[in-house]
Amino acid sequence: MQGETPPASGDAAQVEPVEQAWSLAEPAPEEAAVAASEGIREAVSEKSETVGSIVDTLDSLALSFGDMRVSVFDVLIVIVILFGVIAFAWFSSKLSRRMVRRVHRLDDTQQLLVEKIITIAIWAAAFFLGIDLLGIDLTALAVFSGAFGLAIGFGLQKTFGNLIAGIILLMDKSIKPGDVIAVTDMAGNESFGQIRKIGVRAVSVTTRDQREYLIPNENLMINQVENWSYSSKNVRVQVPVGVSYDSDMKLAEELMLEAARACDRILKAPPPTVWMSEYGDNSVNFVIHCWIKDPEDGVGNIRSMVLKKLWWLFKDNGIEIPFPQRDLHIRSSDQLDKLLSMMAKGGDRAQVTKE
């Protein structure tokens, strides 16, 4: 009996191919490089072989940190991108400031507010542009960025508070460049100064002696501020004067008004006035009230000018400026009499010895 005929090749079951041993192994993870440099390296290599060889040489000098590979070429690309983004933001900020200052329909405060808003927008756009050019995946850094943002939020809380406070001050125009405000130093001495600049963190106030105070924006928003030029730059200056009780009070008042009118910086309207303030121990005290419209040029020099002029007017018209005088009365006692007698005897003995 003959054996069965083997089945045809078409009816035979298809035999599964045997997988090679190396196909079962997991592929080795590729080392990740800086994403921004990959496209640049390929584009440069295609354009020029010489430059491409230099790029390959720089790219071969690398350090590996786990799955991350950083070469010298990657570092140079990151530096160039950062420098370019910062330069772009700086140039755009300068250009936007010049354009805003050409808009004459906005006053100084509105121009400064628009400049700050545009500057913040430009730097924010530059930040995201730099992240996009560097190829940083923000989703992979979600946990880290959240923790880092929380830490930055606590650390820079005052900085962001001062930034928002500065914008609010510019919006309500309570504090603006050119205003004259009262300033109190750490020792409690009060002075006044003119606002030169409202920055991101602080307001720059310059006094008459060229001392510059940097006051945080938040302090000016939450604390009481004495603004001499908020609604008007007119400031009243008080000059105290004392005259003798024997003087002609009516003539003295007229001379005080004449001295105040002689100063160029004192306004004619409202006119200077003289008030009698009190009967002092040695003099009748008056106060000259006068108005100026340029407090940034100084207040103490106005008092000096009025008092100097008044000095010569009082001299020419016989008005006496009194000074304190005291009469000393010594009460008699036994011990004082003994002391005086001993002093007298000592003087007699000295005279006899001399002779």
VEXLUM-719070 format. One record per residue: x, y, z of N, C-alpha, C in turn; residue number from 0; chain; residue in three letters. Coordinates in steps of 0.001 Angstrom, whole numbers. Example, Ala and Ser with C-alpha at 12.3 -4.5 7.8 and 13.67 -1.06 7.14 Angstrom:
<pts>
nu/nv/nw/cau/cav/caw/cu/cv/cw/pos/unit/code
13190/-5690/7800/12300/-4500/7800/13200/-3300/7800/0/A/Ala $
12850/-2250/7080/13670/-1060/7140/12900/30/7870/1/A/Ser $
</pts>
This chain:
<pts>
nu/nv/nw/cau/cav/caw/cu/cv/cw/pos/unit/code
873/-1188/0/0/0/0/899/1224/0/0/A/Met $
609/2031/-907/1423/3237/-1036/1007/4275/17/1/A/Gln $
2041/5053/433/1725/6128/1413/883/7224/845/2/A/Gly $
310/7903/1775/-569/9006/1356/248/10103/702/3/A/Glu $
-462/10645/-303/213/11747/-1023/290/12975/-120/4/A/Thr $
1437/13601/-16/1550/14822/840/666/15950/322/5/A/Pro $
136/16671/1193/-760/17764/773/-59/18785/-91/6/A/Pro $
-885/19403/-895/-314/20445/-1786/175/21619/-956/7/A/Ala $
1062/22300/-1641/1645/23450/-934/608/24524/-607/8/A/Ser $
-435/24651/-1449/-1443/25680/-1190/-2306/25350/-6/9/A/Gly $
-2538/24035/244/-3391/23660/1372/-2624/23563/2668/10/A/Asp $
-1344/23539/2553/-550/23421/3776/-708/24668/4637/11/A/Ala $
-675/24393/5903/-773/25533/6859/472/26400/6748/12/A/Ala $
234/27665/6791/1356/28601/6695/2190/28554/7970/13/A/Gln $
3425/28413/7789/4337/28321/8935/4731/29742/9359/14/A/Val $
4569/30080/10650/4933/31407/11159/6439/31575/11126/15/A/Glu $
6871/32733/10704/8323/32942/10663/8906/32995/12063/16/A/Pro $
10060/32490/12196/10754/32491/13494/11386/33856/13721/17/A/Val $
11015/34427/14831/11549/35757/15153/13003/35620/15565/18/A/Glu $
13764/36582/15115/15165/36569/15488/15332/36989/16942/19/A/Gln $
16365/36548/17520/16555/36769/18958/16706/38243/19288/20/A/Ala $
17375/38947/18401/17627/40364/18735/16405/41252/18577/21/A/Trp $
15351/40742/17857/14130/41537/17720/13297/41526/18983/22/A/Ser $
13554/40579/19870/12786/40511/21117/13336/41444/22181/23/A/Leu $
14499/41911/22001/15093/42801/23010/14493/44188/22901/24/A/Ala $
14396/44876/24055/13856/46242/24072/14860/47191/23449/25/A/Glu $
14348/48114/22620/15288/49055/22004/15944/49941/23048/26/A/Pro $
17184/50202/22879/17918/51053/23833/17437/52485/23698/27/A/Ala $
17202/53160/24828/16734/54544/24774/17786/55459/24175/28/A/Pro $
17300/56297/23291/18208/57254/22679/18432/58424/23623/29/A/Glu $
19633/58918/23602/19960/60061/24434/19329/61314/23844/30/A/Glu $
18599/62023/24675/17925/63240/24209/18900/64395/24205/31/A/Ala $
18804/65187/23221/19632/66384/23128/18737/67607/23193/32/A/Ala $
19364/68781/23186/18609/70027/23183/17888/70147/21860/33/A/Val $
16552/70256/21892/15757/70206/20661/16070/71348/19722/34/A/Ala $
16482/72482/20252/16704/73646/19397/17891/73467/18473/35/A/Ala $
18856/72646/18892/20078/72533/18092/19982/71495/16989/36/A/Ser $
18987/70596/17060/18910/69526/16072/18640/70072/14676/37/A/Glu $
17588/70864/14535/17249/71406/13215/18324/72317/12680/38/A/Gly $
18943/73099/13565/19997/74018/13120/21205/73232/12633/39/A/Ile $
21562/72165/13335/22730/71379/12931/22517/70736/11563/40/A/Arg $
21315/70196/11335/21034/69572/10050/21019/70595/8918/41/A/Glu $
20419/71777/9181/20355/72794/8134/21741/73311/7787/42/A/Ala $
22591/73482/8794/23944/73977/8527/24759/72942/7782/43/A/Val $
24597/71667/8128/25351/70597/7456/24984/70494/5986/44/A/Ser $
23722/70744/5648/23293/70689/4258/23828/71866/3454/45/A/Glu $
24002/72998/4064/24450/74199/3344/25940/74168/3060/46/A/Lys $
26715/73765/4051/28167/73832/3878/28811/72662/4606/47/A/Ser $
29696/71944/3881/30369/70819/4504/31393/71283/5540/48/A/Glu $
32059/72407/5238/33069/72896/6169/32435/73292/7501/49/A/Thr $
31389/74110/7409/30696/74523/8631/30061/73321/9309/50/A/Val $
29564/72373/8475/28967/71177/9047/29965/70363/9842/51/A/Gly $
31218/70266/9342/32240/69530/10085/32573/70209/11405/52/A/Ser $
32582/71540/11386/32842/72269/12633/31702/72026/13627/53/A/Ile $
30493/72049/13111/29340/71804/13980/29384/70394/14544/54/A/Val $
29769/69416/13695/29854/68034/14168/30925/67888/15239/55/A/Asp $
32018/68626/15058/33079/68576/16072/32590/69135/17409/56/A/Thr $
31901/70267/17352/31355/70846/18580/30296/69941/19186/57/A/Leu $
29541/69292/18327/28491/68419/18834/29069/67147/19448/58/A/Asp $
30250/66744/19006/30862/65536/19570/31377/65757/20983/59/A/Ser $
31675/67004/21336/32127/67324/22693/30891/67496/23576/60/A/Leu $
30518/66448/24245/29249/66464/24978/29395/65748/26309/61/A/Ala $
28455/66044/27181/28322/65366/28468/26942/64754/28537/62/A/Leu $
26840/63600/29160/25563/62900/29278/25137/62879/30737/63/A/Ser $
23894/63231/30960/23294/63195/32290/22070/62296/32206/64/A/Phe $
22273/61005/32459/21164/60088/32321/20787/59955/30860/65/A/Gly $
19534/60309/30533/19066/60281/29147/19324/61588/28419/66/A/Asp $
19891/62542/29102/20096/63870/28515/21532/64003/28046/67/A/Met $
21701/64459/26833/23022/64689/26256/23152/66153/25886/68/A/Arg $
24170/66802/26444/24382/68236/26210/25777/68409/25649/69/A/Val $
25835/68978/24458/27123/69215/23808/27471/70694/23848/70/A/Ser $
28696/70966/23399/29138/72374/23326/28290/73139/22329/71/A/Val $
27912/72497/21247/27063/73153/20253/25688/73479/20843/72/A/Phe $
25145/72580/21653/23854/72846/22305/23936/74069/23217/73/A/Asp $
25025/74155/23982/25200/75294/24892/25299/76596/24116/74/A/Val $
26045/76593/23005/26159/77810/22197/24812/78219/21614/75/A/Leu $
24036/77256/21170/22722/77579/20599/21813/78182/21672/76/A/Ile $
21843/77615/22875/21005/78145/23962/21411/79571/24307/77/A/Val $
22725/79812/24360/23203/81169/24683/22781/82161/23611/78/A/Ile $
22913/81766/22338/22527/82668/21238/21030/82968/21279/79/A/Val $
20214/81948/21558/18760/82167/21603/18392/83076/22762/80/A/Ile $
18988/82835/23935/18686/83688/25091/19104/85130/24837/81/A/Leu $
20297/85303/24300/20764/86657/24002/19864/87337/22971/82/A/Phe $
19474/86590/21943/18610/87171/20918/17241/87557/21448/83/A/Gly $
16669/86699/22286/15346/86997/22836/15412/88214/23744/84/A/Val $
16441/88275/24605/16579/89431/25503/16819/90713/24719/85/A/Ile $
17672/90643/23704/17921/91832/22875/16651/92265/22149/86/A/Ala $
15887/91296/21658/14629/91633/20984/13650/92312/21947/87/A/Phe $
13536/91778/23172/12621/92380/24148/13081/93778/24537/88/A/Ala $
14396/93943/24737/14915/95259/25128/14706/96286/24017/89/A/Trp $
15024/95909/22792/14848/96836/21675/13367/97161/21460/90/A/Phe $
12510/96177/21575/11072/96422/21400/10535/97337/22487/91/A/Ser $
11022/97174/23722/10581/98044/24811/10998/99490/24559/92/A/Ser $
12249/99672/24124/12715/101027/23826/11914/101657/22683/93/A/Lys $
11652/100868/21652/10902/101387/20512/9467/101736/20905/94/A/Leu $
8843/100898/21729/7473/101180/22158/7414/102437/23020/95/A/Ser $
8433/102665/23862/8459/103878/24686/8538/105132/23822/96/A/Arg $
9380/105075/22792/9488/106237/21902/8176/106499/21173/97/A/Arg $
7514/105440/20769/6248/105611/20056/5170/106163/20980/98/A/Met $
5150/105694/22227/4139/106188/23170/4384/107661/23500/99/A/Val $
5633/108056/23642/5934/109442/23986/5588/110411/22859/100/A/Arg $
5428/109896/21647/5028/110769/20535/3525/111022/20505/101/A/Arg $
2782/110279/21318/1333/110478/21377/1066/111624/22361/102/A/Val $
799/112809/21860/652/113993/22703/-722/114064/23367/103/A/His $
-1638/113216/22971/-2957/113228/23603/-2919/112643/25012/104/A/Arg $
-1872/111909/25343/-1722/111321/26673/-823/112210/27521/105/A/Leu $
-1198/112397/28790/-338/113149/29684/805/112246/30165/106/A/Asp $
1664/112802/31038/2845/112062/31474/2472/110790/32221/107/A/Asp $
1444/110874/33067/1045/109700/33849/481/108607/32954/108/A/Thr $
-372/108970/32000/-939/107982/31092/134/107365/30196/109/A/Gln $
1089/108166/29761/2176/107622/28956/2990/106600/29739/110/A/Gln $
3281/106928/31002/4047/105992/31831/3276/104700/32070/111/A/Leu $
1969/104807/32273/1150/103610/32482/1142/102729/31231/112/A/Leu $
960/103350/30054/955/102576/28804/2319/101937/28568/113/A/Val $
3383/102663/28871/4725/102109/28698/4926/100866/29560/114/A/Glu $
4472/100905/30796/4657/99762/31686/3856/98554/31208/115/A/Lys $
2625/98792/30778/1802/97671/30316/2411/97037/29066/116/A/Ile $
2855/97866/28118/3469/97332/26897/4765/96597/27228/117/A/Ile $
5551/97121/28152/6804/96471/28523/6559/95097/29135/118/A/Thr $
5552/95009/30014/5222/93714/30612/4775/92725/29536/119/A/Ile $
3951/93182/28601/3481/92294/27529/4633/91836/26647/120/A/Ala $
5569/92729/26339/6697/92363/25477/7581/91319/26152/121/A/Ile $
7894/91516/27421/8766/90563/28108/8062/89217/28315/122/A/Trp $
6758/89237/28529/6031/87967/28630/6061/87223/27294/123/A/Ala $
5849/87958/26196/5919/87327/24867/7323/86813/24578/124/A/Ala $
8341/87555/24993/9715/87098/24782/10001/85827/25576/125/A/Ala $
9438/85711/26766/9633/84501/27568/9068/83269/26869/126/A/Phe $
7845/83384/26399/7237/82233/25719/7905/81959/24369/127/A/Phe $
8372/83016/23699/9096/82814/22450/10397/82051/22685/128/A/Leu $
11110/82399/23732/12342/81684/24055/12086/80226/24385/129/A/Gly $
11001/79942/25125/10660/78550/25425/10346/77774/24152/130/A/Ile $
9644/78415/23217/9302/77746/21965/10541/77484/21116/131/A/Asp $
11453/78453/21043/12666/78264/20251/13585/77217/20851/132/A/Leu $
13634/77138/22156/14470/76139/22800/13842/74751/22773/133/A/Leu $
12573/74669/22404/11912/73373/22321/11632/72744/23663/134/A/Gly $
11406/73568/24696/11141/73049/26033/9683/72617/26105/135/A/Ile $
9453/71406/26558/8099/70868/26701/7592/71201/28093/136/A/Asp $
6650/72140/28166/6136/72569/29465/5311/71487/30146/137/A/Leu $
4702/70585/29337/3897/69535/29969/4776/68584/30767/138/A/Thr $
6011/68363/30287/6912/67486/31034/7404/68135/32318/139/A/Ala $
7337/69451/32361/7797/70170/33555/6634/70690/34378/140/A/Leu $
5479/70064/34247/4287/70583/34924/4447/70549/36442/141/A/Ala $
4900/69399/36967/5046/69272/38415/6123/70203/38930/142/A/Val $
7265/70202/38222/8363/71067/38661/7998/72542/38561/143/A/Phe $
7345/72918/37464/6973/74323/37287/5943/74765/38320/144/A/Ser $
5052/73826/38716/4086/74188/39750/4750/74447/41079/145/A/Gly $
5669/73571/41467/6395/73774/42724/7279/75013/42658/146/A/Ala $
7942/75185/41488/8804/76354/41341/7993/77649/41350/147/A/Phe $
6840/77630/40681/5977/78814/40688/5462/79147/42071/148/A/Gly $
5157/78122/42865/4710/78361/44240/5815/78996/45067/149/A/Leu $
7024/78484/44900/8152/79064/45639/8412/80503/45204/150/A/Ala $
8350/80742/43891/8548/82103/43395/7430/83021/43892/151/A/Ile $
6204/82473/43967/5085/83290/44437/5291/83773/45857/152/A/Gly $
5788/82887/46721/6054/83305/48090/7279/84212/48173/153/A/Phe $
8300/83896/47390/9524/84679/47471/9395/86064/46869/154/A/Gly $
8626/86180/45794/8487/87460/45100/7125/88097/45328/155/A/Leu $
6523/87772/46464/5190/88309/46751/5225/89831/46842/156/A/Gln $
6227/90361/47556/6343/91806/47693/6649/92478/46361/157/A/Lys $
7462/91804/45534/7811/92399/44242/6594/92551/43351/158/A/Thr $
5780/91480/43266/4566/91567/42460/3565/92534/43083/159/A/Phe $
3536/92583/44430/2650/93551/45087/3026/94981/44765/160/A/Gly $
4337/95274/44751/4789/96616/44395/4528/96926/42931/161/A/Asn $
4637/95910/42064/4353/96122/40645/2884/96500/40436/162/A/Leu $
1990/95748/41051/562/96053/40916/235/97392/41564/163/A/Ile $
868/97679/42717/622/98960/43393/1061/100139/42529/164/A/Ala $
2202/99983/41830/2651/101060/40943/1690/101304/39803/165/A/Gly $
1127/100232/39242/146/100395/38163/-1120/101067/38682/166/A/Ile $
-1556/100696/39888/-2761/101312/40459/-2527/102793/40731/167/A/Ile $
-1343/103148/41245/-1034/104557/41508/-1070/105375/40221/168/A/Leu $
-587/104785/39132/-612/105507/37857/-2020/105606/37287/169/A/Leu $
-2842/104595/37550/-4198/104618/37010/-5066/105664/37696/170/A/Met $
-4976/105780/39033/-5810/106761/39725/-5139/108129/39847/171/A/Asp $
-3857/108238/39385/-3131/109511/39327/-2976/110168/40687/172/A/Lys $
-2984/109382/41752/-2741/109955/43070/-1274/110299/43273/173/A/Ser $
-401/109524/42660/1038/109782/42683/1521/109727/41240/174/A/Ile $
2200/110790/40811/2685/110835/39431/4019/111567/39388/175/A/Lys $
4822/111330/38380/6111/112028/38273/5932/113539/38253/176/A/Pro $
6771/114219/39035/6698/115668/39151/5987/116147/40394/177/A/Gly $
5243/115280/41077/4557/115679/42306/5574/115900/43424/178/A/Asp $
5198/116762/44353/6017/117035/45529/5301/116447/46733/179/A/Val $
5965/115524/47424/5364/114854/48565/6278/115006/49769/180/A/Ile $
5684/114870/50961/6449/114898/52199/7064/113529/52442/181/A/Ala $
8311/113523/52886/9063/112294/53100/9574/112289/54531/182/A/Val $
9425/111153/55216/9913/110987/56578/10979/109905/56574/183/A/Thr $
12183/110232/57098/13253/109252/57108/13141/108334/58317/184/A/Asp $
14119/107444/58494/14082/106466/59565/14173/107117/60943/185/A/Met $
14788/108290/61040/14908/108990/62317/13672/109808/62652/186/A/Ala $
12693/109853/61775/11479/110612/62026/11528/112044/61555/187/A/Gly $
12619/112450/60904/12731/113814/60392/11961/113930/59079/188/A/Asn $
11120/114934/59010/10277/115102/57830/10910/116083/56861/189/A/Glu $
10919/115719/55614/11391/116576/54547/10417/116440/53386/190/A/Ser $
10720/117084/52290/9867/116966/51119/10754/116745/49906/191/A/Phe $
10183/116135/48896/10943/115851/47688/10021/115725/46499/192/A/Gly $
10634/115698/45329/9891/115599/44080/10045/114199/43502/193/A/Gln $
8936/113646/43037/8950/112311/42444/9603/112390/41066/194/A/Ile $
10681/111659/40901/11411/111636/39641/10980/110475/38750/195/A/Arg $
10720/109317/39374/10449/108135/38578/9602/107163/39385/196/A/Lys $
8670/106509/38722/7891/105429/39317/8341/104150/38638/197/A/Ile $
9104/103334/39366/9653/102119/38802/8782/100914/39069/198/A/Gly $
9316/99747/38711/8579/98504/38918/8428/98205/40399/199/A/Val $
9465/98505/41189/9441/98160/42610/9220/99359/43513/200/A/Arg $
9804/100511/43169/9797/101637/44098/9639/102944/43341/201/A/Ala $
9310/103990/44125/9189/105358/43618/10438/106121/44041/202/A/Val $
11058/106811/43112/12261/107594/43388/11853/109027/43728/203/A/Ser $
12206/109474/44956/11892/110817/45434/13202/111523/45748/204/A/Val $
13435/112676/45137/14663/113437/45323/14353/114695/46122/205/A/Thr $
15105/114904/47214/14906/116072/48065/15779/117223/47572/206/A/Thr $
15665/118347/48275/16418/119528/47875/17916/119351/48069/207/A/Arg $
18335/118537/49035/19758/118295/49252/20270/117121/48429/208/A/Asp $
19508/116755/47364/19899/115720/46406/20011/114345/47049/209/A/Gln $
19254/114129/48108/19113/112786/48647/17950/112102/47940/210/A/Arg $
18201/110888/47503/17184/110163/46746/16624/109037/47599/211/A/Glu $
15332/109108/47851/14644/108085/48630/13939/107128/47665/212/A/Tyr $
14112/105832/47893/13408/104806/47132/12324/104226/48030/213/A/Leu $
11087/104618/47779/9956/104217/48603/9183/103132/47863/214/A/Ile $
8959/101965/48476/8186/100918/47791/6798/101401/47392/215/A/Pro $
6352/100990/46221/5044/101420/45723/3916/101034/46675/216/A/Asn $
4058/99884/47304/3007/99410/48193/2845/100323/49392/217/A/Glu $
3957/100898/49899/3875/101810/51043/3099/103075/50696/218/A/Asn $
3288/103581/49492/2580/104793/49088/1093/104530/48858/219/A/Leu $
737/103272/48597/-661/102965/48331/-1446/102706/49617/220/A/Met $
-810/102084/50616/-1541/101705/51831/-1332/102693/52969/221/A/Ile $
-297/103539/52905/-28/104496/53973/-478/105893/53568/222/A/Asn $
-566/106757/54585/-951/108148/54330/197/108892/53661/223/A/Gln $
-117/109633/52624/872/110382/51857/451/111843/51805/224/A/Val $
1386/112726/52106/1132/114167/52008/1635/114657/50652/225/A/Glu $
709/114830/49737/1031/115239/48374/740/116725/48224/226/A/Asn $
1797/117503/48021/1639/118955/47943/1110/119418/46593/227/A/Trp $
1122/118564/45601/722/118980/44257/-270/117996/43650/228/A/Ser $
-1143/117418/44466/-2113/116449/43966/-3144/117136/43074/229/A/Tyr $
-3856/118129/43634/-4845/118864/42851/-4338/120240/42424/230/A/Ser $
-3369/120786/43179/-2803/122091/42849/-1387/122151/43400/231/A/Ser $
-515/122846/42695/870/122977/43138/1076/124171/44054/232/A/Lys $
21/124933/44349/142/126059/45257/346/125563/46682/233/A/Asn $
1371/126069/47336/1714/125673/48699/1862/126933/49541/234/A/Val $
1260/126891/50752/1364/128046/51643/2575/127885/52554/235/A/Arg $
3382/128943/52636/4585/128962/53456/4343/129878/54649/236/A/Val $
4741/129422/55833/4563/130182/57065/5919/130650/57571/237/A/Gln $
6008/131961/57869/7247/132567/58349/6980/133189/59714/238/A/Val $
7447/132584/60818/7212/133178/62145/8137/134364/62402/239/A/Pro $
7581/135408/63028/8327/136637/63341/7894/137114/64725/240/A/Val $
8854/137601/65504/8556/138169/66818/9058/139600/66917/241/A/Gly $
8236/140499/67491/8623/141911/67668/8455/142291/69136/242/A/Val $
9092/143359/69501/9058/143816/70891/7671/144335/71268/243/A/Ser $
7371/144266/72561/6090/144777/73050/5989/146293/72910/244/A/Tyr $
7117/146991/72846/7115/148450/72731/7015/148925/71283/245/A/Asp $
6975/148019/70324/6969/148401/68906/5569/148796/68444/246/A/Ser $
5531/149529/67322/4275/149896/66677/3771/148678/65893/247/A/Asp $
2725/148026/66406/2259/146777/65822/1721/146974/64409/248/A/Met $
1030/148083/64162/477/148331/62840/1582/148503/61811/249/A/Lys $
2628/149274/62188/3762/149466/61294/4510/148150/61073/250/A/Leu $
4633/147357/62109/5329/146074/61986/4596/145156/61008/251/A/Ala $
3275/145132/61051/2515/144298/60115/2690/144776/58680/252/A/Glu $
2684/146075/58469/2872/146600/57121/4257/146242/56570/253/A/Glu $
5272/146316/57442/6624/145967/56999/6726/144468/56678/254/A/Leu $
6029/143634/57427/6027/142199/57129/5413/141923/55766/255/A/Met $
4309/142581/55466/3683/142394/54154/4582/142908/53034/256/A/Leu $
5264/144031/53286/6178/144574/52283/7325/143619/52012/257/A/Glu $
7856/142971/53066/8953/142009/52894/8494/140791/52099/258/A/Ala $
7268/140355/52336/6752/139191/51600/6508/139529/50131/259/A/Ala $
5985/140713/49862/5723/141093/48469/6999/141293/47674/260/A/Arg $
8128/141540/48364/9381/141798/47658/9998/140531/47065/261/A/Ala $
9531/139367/47460/10072/138110/46940/9375/137754/45627/262/A/Cys $
10144/137431/44622/9587/137160/43297/8775/135870/43263/263/A/Asp $
9159/134879/44020/8486/133584/43961/7157/133561/44708/264/A/Arg $
6919/134554/45541/5659/134607/46289/4564/135157/45381/265/A/Ile $
3429/134450/45356/2331/134808/44468/1640/136083/44930/266/A/Leu $
1162/136850/43941/383/138055/44244/-1056/137709/44595/267/A/Lys $
-1551/136606/44044/-2901/136151/44354/-2846/134636/44580/268/A/Ala $
-3253/134196/45754/-3707/134962/46914/-2574/135766/47537/269/A/Pro $
-2886/136944/48050/-1843/137833/48568/-1327/137358/49926/270/A/Pro $
-131/137790/50311/390/137450/51645/-467/138078/52747/271/A/Pro $
-529/137400/53874/-1276/137880/55043/-407/137724/56285/272/A/Thr $
-750/138500/57311/-23/138466/58580/-1023/138210/59693/273/A/Val $
-742/137220/60519/-1585/136890/61664/-760/137017/62940/274/A/Trp $
-1410/137574/63973/-785/137566/65288/-1105/136224/65952/275/A/Met $
-75/135494/66317/-276/134148/66839/-386/134095/68358/276/A/Ser $
447/134848/69085/408/134760/70547/1208/135903/71161/277/A/Glu $
973/136110/72475/1798/136980/73295/2856/136109/73970/278/A/Tyr $
4055/136199/73474/5106/135347/73990/5743/135898/75246/279/A/Gly $
6750/135187/75766/7441/135612/76979/8244/136878/76764/280/A/Asp $
8821/137010/75574/9688/138158/75313/9248/138993/74118/281/A/Asn $
8256/138531/73360/7871/139230/72138/6421/138928/71798/282/A/Ser $
5882/139778/70928/4578/139513/70325/4850/138747/69033/283/A/Val $
4314/137567/68931/4650/136670/67826/3616/136770/66704/284/A/Asn $
4137/136898/65465/3321/136957/64256/3711/135802/63333/285/A/Phe $
2831/135511/62372/3107/134525/61333/2738/135136/59993/286/A/Val $
3715/135154/59083/3470/135635/57727/3073/134436/56872/287/A/Ile $
1897/134513/56254/1412/133453/55367/1543/133934/53924/288/A/His $
2272/133158/53120/2437/133513/51709/2370/132232/50875/289/A/Cys $
2052/132398/49594/1816/131259/48710/2859/131224/47608/290/A/Trp $
3284/129990/47268/4183/129772/46148/3588/128666/45274/291/A/Ile $
4048/128579/44040/3544/127559/43117/4644/126626/42615/292/A/Lys $
5846/126753/43173/6971/125903/42761/7668/125336/43993/293/A/Asp $
6996/124477/44758/7633/123931/45971/8852/123090/45674/294/A/Pro $
8972/122548/44452/10145/121740/44128/11425/122555/44144/295/A/Glu $
11324/123901/44050/12501/124769/44111/12896/125144/45525/296/A/Asp $
12181/124638/46525/12560/124874/47903/11565/125744/48645/297/A/Gly $
11474/125490/49952/10603/126266/50837/11413/127063/51853/298/A/Val $
12503/126453/52346/13338/127150/53319/13959/128413/52769/299/A/Gly $
14305/128432/51482/14900/129648/50905/13893/130794/50842/300/A/Asn $
12586/130475/50759/11572/131528/50789/11556/132195/52166/301/A/Ile $
11594/131383/53220/11634/131950/54574/12872/132817/54760/302/A/Arg $
13994/132339/54237/15231/133109/54369/15134/134454/53660/303/A/Ser $
14573/134481/52464/14451/135734/51718/13551/136726/52444/304/A/Met $
12442/136237/52989/11517/137132/53688/12165/137689/54957/305/A/Val $
12833/136828/55723/13434/137287/56982/14589/138253/56735/306/A/Leu $
15372/138030/55680/16459/138965/55378/15918/140344/55006/307/A/Lys $
14918/140357/54156/14315/141643/53778/13695/142331/54979/308/A/Lys $
13035/141550/55834/12377/142120/57003/13373/142666/58009/309/A/Leu $
14547/142068/58085/15577/142543/59019/15935/143995/58725/310/A/Trp $
16194/144302/57457/16581/145673/57102/15400/146626/57212/311/A/Trp $
14208/146172/56933/13042/147052/57104/12825/147388/58569/312/A/Leu $
12988/146421/59468/12864/146701/60895/13967/147646/61365/313/A/Phe $
15184/147478/60847/16287/148360/61224/16022/149800/60802/314/A/Lys $
15503/149979/59580/15280/151334/59073/14109/152035/59764/315/A/Asp $
13168/151276/60314/11978/151878/60907/11928/151749/62421/316/A/Asn $
13016/151330/63038/13099/151311/64494/12244/150251/65160/317/A/Gly $
11962/149175/64476/11211/148057/65080/12225/147098/65707/318/A/Ile $
12055/146851/66995/13015/146025/67725/12624/144550/67655/319/A/Glu $
13622/143749/67371/13455/142296/67437/14015/141837/68775/320/A/Ile $
13207/141439/69717/13688/141147/71078/14451/139821/71130/321/A/Pro $
15220/139700/72190/15896/138449/72488/15683/138155/73967/322/A/Phe $
15745/136909/74372/15442/136554/75772/16402/137235/76747/323/A/Pro $
15858/137794/77844/16626/138407/78917/16121/137858/80249/324/A/Gln $
17059/137585/81141/16710/137029/82437/17393/137832/83539/325/A/Arg $
16646/138110/84634/17186/138746/85839/17371/137663/86893/326/A/Asp $
18613/137579/87469/18936/136554/88440/18857/137150/89847/327/A/Leu $
18009/136598/90697/17850/137039/92091/18329/135924/93003/328/A/His $
19336/136255/93896/19898/135282/94827/19350/135571/96221/329/A/Ile $
18718/134573/96804/18154/134718/98145/19262/134588/99187/330/A/Arg $
19197/135473/100238/20216/135506/101287/20014/134334/102245/331/A/Ser $
21187/133768/102739/21162/132689/103722/22432/132752/104551/332/A/Ser $
22453/132043/105697/23626/132054/106584/24847/131467/105887/333/A/Asp $
24672/130395/105198/25799/129778/104520/26366/130688/103431/334/A/Gln $
25479/131411/102734/25957/132335/101710/26724/133490/102330/335/A/Leu $
26244/133990/103498/26954/135086/104171/28335/134648/104630/336/A/Asp $
28435/133419/105176/29739/132913/105608/30686/132768/104426/337/A/Lys $
30160/132287/103293/30991/132126/102108/31508/133459/101605/338/A/Leu $
30620/134472/101601/31042/135798/101137/32073/136411/102073/339/A/Leu $
31906/136198/103409/32872/136758/104375/34228/136071/104241/340/A/Ser $
34231/134754/104010/35489/134049/103814/36186/134520/102551/341/A/Met $
35413/134760/101497/36000/135266/100272/36577/136654/100468/342/A/Met $
35899/137469/101266/36399/138829/101522/37687/138791/102339/343/A/Ala $
37736/137928/103355/38953/137823/104161/40106/137299/103328/344/A/Lys $
39836/136329/102481/40891/135815/101618/41434/136880/100697/345/A/Gly $
40574/137787/100224/41038/138865/99364/41897/139851/100109/346/A/Gly $
41549/140160/101407/42356/141090/102205/43736/140510/102476/347/A/Asp $
43784/139221/102796/45091/138599/103066/45963/138610/101820/348/A/Arg $
45386/138379/100675/46167/138395/99453/46731/139779/99180/349/A/Ala $
45950/140815/99526/46412/142182/99278/47564/142540/100224/350/A/Gln $
47493/142097/101536/48558/142373/102493/49839/141666/102069/351/A/Val $
49719/140417/101635/50890/139668/101202/51552/140325/100006/352/A/Thr $
50760/140861/99117/51296/141519/97932/52055/142766/98300/353/A/Lys $
51522/143520/99274/52207/144740/99697/53509/144390/100421/354/A/Glu $
</pts>
